[in-house]
Amino acid sequence: MGVQETSNLLLIDDKVSIKTKIAFGLSGASSSVMEGMVFGSITYFYNVKLLLDGGLIGIAWIIFGFWNALNDPILGIMQEKTQSKLGRRIPYIRYGSLFFGALFILSWIPLFGRSETALFINFILVLFLFDTIFTLVGLVNYSLPAEMAMTAKSRASISAYTTILGAIGVLISMVVPMILFTEGRDLPPSFYPTIIIIGLASTLIMFVSSFFLKENQYAQQEETLGFFESIKWCLKNKPFLINEVNFFFFQIAYTILTSAIFYYVDFVLELGGDQSFYPVIAVFITIFIAAGFISTKVEKWGLKKIYIGCLLFSGVMFFIAYFVGSYFIPGVIMMALIGFGIGGRMVTEGVIMADIIDFDETQTGKRRETTYAGVNALFIKPAISIGNWLYLKIFGIYGFNPESAVQGPDVKDGILLGFFLIPGIIMLISALAMKFYPLDGPEWKKKKIEMQLIHQQKEKDFLSILKKK
């Protein structure tokens, strides 16, 4: 093991094998493909392709928001209590992948017919059922890095792999629908075969990747907190609450970026076919660049500074894009710059949440990764619903008509407002919230060193118990 010097103390550099990083990244990428396609383009699919009224879709998202917020803490705490030979986390990825793929394919099939009522019911069921399986798997993907490593350097390295591979997954989830949905008003014959292939391939990758992952086995032996006590300790965690304010606003902006981009490309830039994914490619190329670059600067610049700087940068780029985004080349350039800021933020997001979970361990003495991932959803999941409702509301106010292939100037202004200006304002609010985040500096690094020694002792105790058995 290597070491890094921090405030005259030594923090063990707990390196994770490249094989494990790649497996974890591929698992997250497969999840991102399916989750990104459903939550990113299902609104456009039902609104523009199946012609379900935008107002009803917005209502469905708000209704779904209540369940979406509640199921995550319940499932997260349930996962903490899981005991199996495979561990607390891995079974949910390995066997959950089978249901994940099946529900992904079913999400695109209007089982109850094409009437307005039937589509509305179908849309709500898709959101409820698909999100439940995504939550079971996603909680693990979100929280496992905090178990894999302790240092910010190692966690950032894991995050770089997951961000780059995950971004490839998100890229696929946006490019494929962008091509399929912009080939005229009707769905092309290749649509459902493509959906089936993506569902099966993603399931297989997730299932195989689970055999290369690792988790802390000793944590499974610890006595867990009760449901309400778990929630109470999360809500007493000041760094967590501050971070959730930031998360809430960022998620609204990110939801608009990844969902409303179909409207921007189709009705403002008026691109179709292969040209339609140029703005998407621009975003994700810079996310890759940012992920590789920022992950190497975490130790030097500090998590908090990088995180706030990336949010501020993306916010300013959103503002500029509002004024120049109606033109193809400036629009693509601004999308690329927005992507760079978001890429840097994505690399540091998981590392900051891992620090918050570490802080919780200093208060409770327990590792509670999926509990925090679940309670995090109390704030984040409503933001997803609000983001989808918000841009649909703005587009509707400006007269958007999903049955029209060409929209008027007022509608285009509304799309630019909802897609660029509003997210820009929200991103700056998100950055402001993080100014008050306290887990930063020498004292926090010293505390992490103490925690690492505790983890080593817990692992020794666990191995001793195994030997006795």
C-alpha positions, 0 to 999 in steps of 0.5 A, spaced: 500 500 500 502 507 498 501 512 503 499 520 502 502 525 508 496 529 511 497 534 516 503 530 519 499 523 519 499 518 514 493 516 511 493 509 507 492 509 500 487 504 499 488 502 492 482 498 488 484 494 483 483 496 476 478 490 474 474 492 480 473 499 478 472 497 470 466 492 473 463 497 477 463 502 472 460 497 467 455 495 472 453 503 472 454 504 465 449 498 464 444 501 469 445 508 466 443 506 459 436 503 461 435 508 467 437 514 462 433 512 456 426 511 461 427 517 465 430 521 460 426 520 454 420 517 456 416 524 457 418 526 450 416 519 447 409 519 451 408 526 449 410 527 442 410 520 439 404 517 443 401 524 443 399 524 451 397 531 453 403 534 456 399 537 462 397 530 464 404 527 463 406 533 468 401 531 473 403 524 473 410 526 474 408 530 481 404 524 483 410 519 482 414 524 486 411 522 492 412 514 491 419 516 488 421 519 495 418 514 500 420 508 497 428 509 496 429 510 504 425 504 505 429 500 500 435 503 502 434 501 510 432 494 508 438 493 504 442 495 510 439 489 514 440 484 508 445 478 510 447 473 505 453 469 503 454 474 497 454 480 502 449 486 503 449 489 496 452 485 491 445 480 490 441 486 488 445 487 482 446 480 480 439 478 481 436 485 480 439 486 473 434 480 471 428 484 473 431 491 471 432 489 463 425 486 463 421 492 466 426 496 461 423 493 455 416 493 458 416 501 459 416 502 452 409 498 450 403 501 451 399 495 454 392 498 456 391 501 449 392 508 446 386 512 449 388 518 453 386 515 460 390 508 458 396 512 456 396 516 463 395 510 467 400 506 463 405 512 464 404 512 471 405 504 472 411 505 468 414 510 472 412 506 479 415 499 477 421 501 473 423 506 478 422 501 484 427 496 481 432 502 479 432 504 486 434 497 488 440 496 483 441 504 483 442 504 491 448 499 490 451 503 484 451 509 488 453 507 495 458 502 494 464 506 492 464 508 500 465 501 502 471 500 497 475 505 499 477 511 504 481 516 501 479 522 497 484 520 492 482 512 491 475 514 491 476 519 486 479 514 482 473 509 482 469 515 480 473 517 474 472 510 472 464 510 473 463 517 471 467 515 464 463 509 463 457 511 466 457 517 461 458 512 455 452 509 458 448 516 458 450 517 452 447 511 449 441 512 452 440 519 449 443 518 442 439 512 441 432 515 442 435 522 439 436 518 432 430 513 433 425 519 435 427 524 430 426 520 423 419 523 422 413 523 427 412 515 427 416 510 430 421 507 425 421 499 425 427 498 428 425 501 435 422 495 438 428 491 436 433 496 439 429 496 445 430 489 446 437 488 444 439 494 449 435 491 455 438 484 454 445 486 453 445 491 459 442 485 463 448 481 461 453 486 463 450 487 470 450 480 471 457 478 469 460 485 473 457 483 479 462 477 480 468 482 480 465 487 485 467 487 493 464 490 499 466 490 506 463 483 509 465 485 516 459 491 516 454 485 515 455 483 522 454 490 525 447 491 528 443 495 524 439 501 527 431 501 526 428 505 521 426 511 524 432 511 528 436 511 521 432 517 518 433 521 525 440 520 524 440 522 517 436 528 518 441 530 524 447 530 519 448 537 518 453 536 512 448 531 509 442 536 509 447 542 506 449 537 501 441 535 499 440 543 498 445 543 493 443 536 490 436 538 490 437 544 485 442 541 481 437 535 480 432 539 477 437 543 472 440 536 470 433 533 469 431 539 464 438 538 461 437 530 459 430 530 458 428 537 454 434 536 450 430 532 445 425 538 444 431 543 443 434 539 438 428 537 434 424 544 435 429 549 436 435 547 432 431 543 427 436 537 427 434 530 424 437 523 423 445 523 425 445 530 425 441 530 431 446 527 436 451 532 435 449 537 441 449 530 445 456 528 443 458 535 444 456 534 452 459 527 453 466 528 450 467 534 455 464 530 460 469 524 459 475 530 458 473 533 465 472 526 468 479 524 467 482 531 468 478 533 475 480 526 478 487 528 478 486 534 481 482 532 487 488 532 492 491 538 490 485 543 489 480 540 494 473 537 493 469 543 495 473 548 491 472 543 485 465 542 486 463 549 487 467 551 481 464 546 476 457 548 478 459 555 477 462 554 470 456 550 468 451 555 471 454 561 467 455 557 460 447 556 461 446 563 461 450 564 455 447 559 451 440 562 452 442 568 448 446 564 442 443 557 443 438 558 437 444 557 432 447 550 431 455 552 432 454 556 438 449 551 441 453 545 440 459 549 443 455 551 449 453 544 450 460 542 450 462 547 455 456 545 460 458 538 459 465 540 462 462 543 468 457 537 469 463 532 468 467 535 473 461 535 478 460 528 477 467 526 479 466 529 485 459 528 487 460 520 490 466 522 493 463 528 497 457 523 499 462 518 501 465 523 506 458 525 509 457 517 510 464 517 513 461 523 518 455 519 520 460 513 522 463 518 527 456 519 530 453 512 529 459 507 529 456 504 523 456 504 515 450 506 512 451 507 505 444 505 502 441 508 508 444 515 505 443 513 498 435 512 500 434 518 504 438 522 499 432 520 494 427 524 499 430 530 496 433 528 489 427 524 487 422 530 487 427 534 484 426 529 478 419 530 478 419 538 479 424 538 473 420 534 468 413 538 470 417 545 470 420 545 463 413 542 460 409 547 464 414 553 461 413 550 454 406 549 454 405 557 456 409 558 450 404 554 446 408 548 444 404 543 440 406 536 440 402 534 434 406 540 430 413 538 426 414 545 426 414 550 432 413 558 432 418 563 434 414 564 441 415 556 442 422 556 440 423 562 445 420 558 451 424 552 449 430 556 450 428 559 456 426 553 459 432 549 457 437 554 458 436 560 462 432 556 468 437 551 469 442 556 469 439 560 475 438 553 479 445 551 478 448 558 481 443 556 487 446 549 487 453 552 488 451 557 493 448 552 498 455 548 497 459 554 500 456 552 507 459 545 506 463 543 512 467 537 511 473 540 508 480 542 511 486 539 515 481 537 521 476 533 517 482 529 514 485 528 521 478 525 522 478 520 516 485 517 518 482 515 525 476 512 522 481 508 517 484 505 523 477 503 526 476 500 519 482 496 520 480 493 527 473 492 525 476 487 519 481 484 524 475 482 529 471 480 523 476 475 520 478 473 527 470 471 528 471 467 521 477 463 524 473 461 530 467 458 526 
